[in-house]
Amino acid sequence: HHIIAESKRQCVVAWAVQLRLGGYSKIGWPGIVVVEGPEECCREYVRCLQRLRWKHMVVRGEETEDVPPGKSVDDLRKLHHGFEELGPEGMSELADRCREAGLRDLFLTSMKI
């Protein structure tokens, strides 16, 4: 749907940082959030976002990877460490960053393309 309200935008970023998730939120119409991190943290993040009472919110795509012995989730990250909010005109930038990270198909799924 969209991410406009300042209070929701602050929560989107703060919760991602608190849960040590990497990724992006693209504000405006449409709004989109892409995160990565430990599976349970990602699930908790979705639960937190759902409590904000959006008119429409759906998880349209997800990928999971097993962490091999001797590795950590941070070793497997595809997106940058940290969480960044992109502006209303940031859809192309988000698409480029997802493509560069090898997440093109996941991005297209999230956009229903």
C-alpha positions, 0 to 999 in steps of 0.5 A: 500500500503506502508508507507515509505517516512519520510515526510509522516510518520511524517504527519501520526503521527503529524496529529493524535497527533494534532487531539488527536487520539489514535492508530498506524501506521505500516510502510513498506509494507504493511503500515496500520494506525489504529486510534480511537477518535471522529468521526469528528476528524477521518474523518478529519484525513482521509481527511488530509492523502488523500491529501498526494497523495498516490498511493493507500489508502483506508479505509477498516473498521470502527466502531462507538459507541454512547457516553452515557450521562455522558461519553466521547470518552476517557472513551470508548477508546479501544486502548491506549491514544496517537499514536505510529509508529510501525516498518516494522516488526510490523504487529504481534505486531499490530495484537496483540494490536488490538486483546487485544483491542477487535478489532480483526475483524476490524484488519482482515477486514483492512488486507482483511482476 
